[in-house]
């Protein structure tokens, strides 16, 4: 995956930004639109020199609209995306910074589109290890999330007070109807903004997870918590977005060996995923695997083993005995049994996984080597030393 697709706009989003958001808010002159379209077409076809000239021309046109015009922010972002995709980070950085500043001036600091641009800028800084620039943006977006939660609470309380007032004034039925209509519109918009913001918080938290600063990651923890609070405040019932939030925070705690905190979160993530999409789904197994690891770390190996066996049965029934996920389950269950000294069954499970991997990737694939080594080791532990030595010799040759 390129830097462009991972951290900034895909090409389709670039065009949508240029002609959707900016085009709706400000009906730009034909020259600006022409240069923007020319640049977008050239960028898509990898004619980068032509794209650069066109985007620069669009910036020249946009400057005439005023220094806080959204069209200028769009043109700066477009050229920044181009430079970033070409590895010209020093050229891209001031363009992104200026575009965010313009959006803050035009839309206000507490706007989801502004937060989105700021989040992308934060990820850009993180990629370049400019933490001194990334950290302040991270804290501002976290504060925005806190404000969003307060706004939701205040909004709900205000409408409750109004409803109570109208219950004592029947002559204001018409006003009550208008308020109910306004409440629905406002509520829907607030929910949409909150969920968009939760996604941004997760993205920044993910970026901070790559920052190795000791074992603790306080920035990621704060961001994941804020995203979870937003989702818990706006979603109800079993929703996969909630499972994602519980899983994100739980896996962070697992990485920090804080299993007592991780276990209930991962249990929720697994339960929601299982009830929403079913047991025999890869996303459900990912949550189950994390949950089982945490259970094992807390000394509840029997519960973890039971979960793996449930998953094994479900995937074998749904996809047959050749499922790649089934191989993963076998290996995880084998690791658990190995730690409990049950080498013979562990070896059998790894042997099943080995057959699946060999069938999928070929017997000589490098990806199969580690499984062969594991199988050889477990066979030696369960007394099949001669066969184990043969397998180990093959693994060494690979």
C-alpha positions in Angstrom: 0.0 0.0 0.0 1.4 3.4 -0.9 1.7 6.4 1.4 -1.0 8.0 -0.8 -3.6 5.4 -0.2 -2.7 4.7 3.4 -2.5 8.2 4.8 -4.2 10.6 2.5 -6.8 10.7 -0.3 -7.4 8.0 -2.8 -7.8 9.4 -6.3 -11.6 9.1 -6.2 -11.7 11.0 -2.9 -9.4 13.6 -4.4 -11.8 14.3 -7.2 -14.8 14.2 -4.8 -13.1 16.7 -2.6 -12.3 19.1 -5.5 -15.7 18.9 -7.1 -18.0 17.7 -4.4 -17.2 19.5 -1.1 -15.6 22.6 -2.5 -17.8 22.7 -5.5 -21.0 22.6 -3.5 -19.8 25.3 -1.0 -18.3 27.7 -3.5 -19.3 27.7 -7.2 -15.7 28.2 -8.5 -14.8 29.9 -11.8 -14.3 27.7 -14.8 -10.5 28.2 -14.9 -10.0 26.8 -11.4 -12.2 23.8 -12.1 -10.4 23.2 -15.4 -7.0 23.2 -13.8 -8.2 21.0 -11.0 -9.7 18.5 -13.4 -6.6 18.5 -15.6 -4.4 17.8 -12.6 -6.7 15.0 -11.3 -6.7 13.3 -14.7 -3.0 13.6 -15.1 -2.4 12.3 -11.5 -4.6 9.3 -12.2 -2.6 8.5 -15.3 0.8 9.0 -13.6 1.6 12.1 -15.6 3.0 13.7 -12.5 4.8 16.7 -14.1 1.6 17.7 -15.9 -0.4 17.2 -12.7 2.0 19.3 -10.7 1.7 22.2 -13.2 -2.1 22.0 -13.2 -2.4 22.0 -9.4 0.0 24.9 -9.2 -2.2 26.8 -11.7 -5.3 26.0 -9.6 -3.6 27.4 -6.6 -2.8 30.6 -8.5 -6.5 30.9 -9.5 -7.7 30.1 -6.0 -5.6 32.8 -4.4 -7.8 35.4 -6.1 -10.8 34.1 -4.1 -9.3 35.1 -0.8 -6.8 33.6 1.6 -9.5 31.7 3.6 -11.4 30.3 0.6 -12.0 26.6 0.7 -11.0 26.2 -2.9 -7.5 27.3 -2.0 -7.4 24.7 0.8 -8.5 22.0 -1.8 -5.8 23.0 -4.3 -3.1 23.1 -1.6 -4.2 19.6 -0.5 -4.2 18.3 -4.0 -0.6 19.4 -4.7 0.4 18.1 -1.2 -1.0 14.7 -2.0 0.9 14.6 -5.2 4.2 15.5 -3.5 3.6 13.1 -0.7 2.9 10.3 -3.2 6.3 11.1 -4.8 8.2 11.0 -1.5 8.7 14.8 -1.6 7.6 15.2 2.0 9.3 18.5 2.7 7.3 20.1 -0.2 4.1 18.4 1.0 4.3 19.5 4.6 3.7 23.3 4.4 0.9 22.7 1.9 -1.0 20.4 4.3 -0.4 22.8 7.2 -1.7 25.8 5.3 -4.7 23.8 4.0 -5.7 22.9 7.6 -5.3 26.5 8.8 -7.5 27.7 6.0 -10.2 25.2 6.9 -10.0 26.1 10.5 -10.6 29.8 9.6 -13.4 29.0 7.1 -15.3 26.3 9.1 -14.2 26.8 12.7 -12.0 24.6 14.8 -14.8 22.2 15.9 -15.8 20.9 12.5 -15.6 17.3 11.4 -14.0 18.2 8.0 -11.4 20.2 9.8 -10.8 17.3 12.3 -10.4 15.0 9.3 -7.7 17.2 7.7 -6.0 17.6 11.1 -6.0 13.9 11.6 -4.4 13.3 8.3 -1.8 15.9 9.1 -1.1 14.2 12.4 -0.6 10.9 10.7 1.8 12.6 8.2 3.8 14.0 11.2 3.8 10.5 12.8 5.1 8.9 9.7 8.0 11.4 9.7 8.5 10.9 13.4 7.8 14.6 14.1 6.1 13.9 17.3 6.5 17.4 18.6 4.1 18.5 15.9 1.8 15.5 16.0 1.1 15.6 19.8 -0.6 19.0 19.9 -2.9 18.0 17.1 -3.7 14.7 18.8 -4.6 16.5 22.0 -6.8 19.0 20.2 -8.8 16.3 18.4 -9.2 14.5 21.7 -10.6 17.7 23.2 -12.9 17.9 20.2 -14.2 14.5 21.1 -14.8 15.5 24.7 -16.7 18.5 23.5 -18.8 16.4 21.1 -19.9 14.2 24.0 -20.8 17.2 26.1 -22.8 18.7 23.2 -24.8 15.5 22.8 -25.6 15.4 26.5 -26.6 19.1 26.6 -28.7 18.7 23.4 -30.6 15.8 24.8 -31.2 17.5 28.1 -32.4 20.7 26.4 -35.0 18.9 24.3 -36.2 17.0 27.4 -36.7 20.3 29.2 -38.6 21.6 26.2 -40.8 18.5 26.0 -41.6 18.9 29.7 -42.5 22.5 29.1 -44.9 21.7 26.2 -46.6 19.0 28.2 -48.0 21.8 30.4 -48.9 24.1 27.5 -51.2 22.3 25.1 -51.8 25.5 23.2 -48.2 25.3 21.8 -48.8 22.0 19.9 -47.6 23.6 16.7 -44.4 24.8 18.3 -43.9 21.4 19.8 -44.2 19.8 16.4 -41.5 22.1 15.0 -39.2 21.4 17.9 -39.6 17.7 17.4 -38.6 18.1 13.7 -35.6 20.2 14.7 -34.6 17.6 17.3 -34.6 14.8 14.7 -32.5 16.8 12.2 -30.0 18.0 14.9 -29.8 14.6 16.5 -29.1 12.8 13.2 -26.4 15.3 12.3 -24.8 15.1 15.7 -24.7 11.2 15.6 -23.2 11.3 12.1 -20.5 13.7 13.1 -19.7 11.7 16.3 -19.3 8.4 14.4 -17.0 10.1 11.8 -15.0 11.6 14.6 -14.6 8.1 16.3 -13.1 6.7 13.1 -10.6 9.6 13.0 -9.7 9.0 16.6 -9.1 5.3 15.9 -6.9 6.2 12.9 -4.7 8.5 14.9 -4.5 5.9 17.8 -3.4 3.3 15.2 -0.6 5.6 14.1 0.5 6.1 17.7 0.7 2.3 18.2 3.7 2.3 15.9 5.5 4.8 18.2 7.9 2.9 20.4 8.3 4.9 23.6 8.6 2.3 26.2 5.8 -0.3 26.6 3.0 2.2 27.4 1.2 4.1 24.8 -0.8 6.8 26.6 -1.7 8.7 23.4 -3.3 5.6 21.8 -5.1 4.7 25.1 -6.6 8.2 25.3 -7.7 8.2 21.7 -9.2 4.7 21.7 -11.1 5.6 24.9 -12.5 8.7 23.4 -13.6 6.8 20.3 -15.3 4.2 22.5 -17.1 6.8 24.5 -18.4 8.4 21.3 -19.7 5.1 20.0 -21.2 4.0 23.3 -23.0 7.4 23.5 -24.4 7.2 19.9 -24.9 3.4 19.2 -27.1 0.9 20.9 -27.4 -2.8 20.8 -24.9 -5.1 19.1 -23.0 -3.0 16.6 -19.7 -4.0 14.9 -18.3 -0.5 15.4 -18.7 -1.0 19.1 -16.9 -4.4 18.8 -14.1 -2.6 17.0 -13.7 0.0 19.8 -13.8 -2.6 22.6 -11.3 -4.7 20.6 -8.9 -1.8 19.9 -8.6 -0.8 23.5 -8.5 -4.4 24.7 -5.6 -5.3 22.4 -3.7 -2.2 23.5 -4.0 -3.5 27.1 -2.9 -7.0 26.0 0.2 -5.4 24.4 0.9 -3.7 27.7 0.3 -6.9 29.7 -2.7 -5.3 31.4 -4.8 -8.4 31.0 -7.2 -7.7 33.8 -8.3 -4.5 31.9 -8.2 -6.2 28.5 -10.3 -9.3 29.3 -13.8 -7.7 29.8 -13.3 -5.5 26.7 -12.2 -8.3 24.5 -15.1 -10.4 25.8 -17.5 -7.7 24.7 -15.8 -7.4 21.3 -16.1 -11.2 20.8 -19.7 -11.5 22.0 -20.9 -8.6 19.8 -19.1 -9.9 16.7 -20.4 -13.5 17.3 -24.0 -12.3 17.8 -23.9 -9.9 14.8 -22.1 -11.9 12.1 -21.7 -15.4 13.5 -18.9 -17.5 14.9 -17.5 -18.7 11.6 -16.3 -15.2 10.4 -12.7 -14.0 10.3 -13.4 -10.8 12.3 -15.1 -12.9 15.0 -12.1 -15.2 15.2 -9.7 -12.2 15.5 -11.7 -11.1 18.6 -11.9 -14.6 19.9 -8.2 -15.1 19.6 -7.3 -11.9 21.4 -9.9 -12.7 24.1 -8.4 -16.3 24.5 -4.9 -14.9 24.8 -6.0 -12.6 27.6 -7.8 -15.5 29.4 -4.8 -17.7 29.2 -2.6 -14.9 30.6 -5.0 -14.7 33.5 -4.7 -18.4 34.2 -8.1 -19.3 32.6 -6.6 -21.8 30.1 -9.6 -24.1 30.1 -11.9 -21.3 29.0 -9.5 -20.3 26.3 -9.2 -23.9 25.1 -13.0 -24.2 25.0 -13.3 -21.0 22.8 -10.7 -22.3 20.3 -12.5 -25.7 20.0 -15.8 -23.9 19.4 -14.1 -21.8 16.7 -12.5 -25.0 15.2 -15.8 -26.7 14.9 -17.6 -23.7 13.5 -15.0 -23.0 10.7 -14.7 -26.7 9.8 -18.5 -26.9 9.5 -18.8 -23.7 7.5 -15.7 -24.0 5.2 -14.4 -27.5 5.4 -11.1 -28.8 6.7 -9.0 -26.7 4.2 -9.8 -23.3 5.6 -6.8 -21.0 6.2 -8.5 -19.7 9.3 -8.8 -23.2 10.5 -5.0 -23.6 10.2 -4.7 -20.4 12.4 -7.0 -21.8 15.0 -5.1 -25.1 15.1 -1.8 -23.3 15.7 -3.2 -21.1 18.4 -4.9 -24.1 20.2 -1.6 -26.0 19.8 0.4 -23.3 21.5 -2.1 -23.3 24.4 -1.9 -27.1 24.7 1.9 -27.0 24.4 2.2 -24.7 27.4 0.0 -27.2 29.3 2.4 -30.1 28.4 -0.1 -31.7 26.0 2.4 -32.3 23.3 0.8 -35.2 21.4 -2.5 -33.4 20.7 -0.6 -30.1 20.0 1.5 -32.0 17.4 -1.6 -33.4 15.8 -3.1 -29.9 15.5 0.0 -28.5 14.0 0.2 -31.4 11.6 -3.4 -30.5 10.4 -2.3 -26.9 10.0 0.8 -28.0 8.1 -1.3 -29.9 5.5 -3.6 -26.9 5.0 -0.6 -24.5 4.5 1.2 -26.9 2.2 -1.9 -27.3 0.1 -2.4 -23.5 -0.1 1.2 -22.4 -0.6 3.1 -25.5 -1.7 5.3 -27.8 0.4 8.5 -25.8 -0.3 7.1 -22.4 0.5 9.0 -20.4 3.0 5.8 -19.6 4.8 5.4 -23.3 5.6 8.9 -23.6 7.2 8.0 -22.3 10.6 5.0 -24.7 10.8 7.2 -27.6 9.9 9.7 -26.6 12.5 6.9 -26.4 15.1 5.6 -29.8 14.1 9.1 -31.3 14.3 9.6 -29.9 17.8 6.3 -31.1 19.1 6.8 -34.6 17.6 10.1 -34.8 19.3 8.5 -33.8 22.6 5.8 -36.5 22.1 8.5 -39.2 21.4 8.3 -39.4 17.6 12.0 -38.4 17.4 13.0 -40.1 14.2 10.2 -38.5 12.2 10.9 -35.2 13.9 14.5 -35.3 12.8 13.5 -35.8 9.2 11.1 -32.9 9.3 13.7 -30.7 11.0 16.3 -31.6 8.3 13.7 -30.5 5.6 13.0 -27.3 7.4 16.8 -26.5 7.7 17.2 -27.1 4.0 14.4 -24.7 3.2 
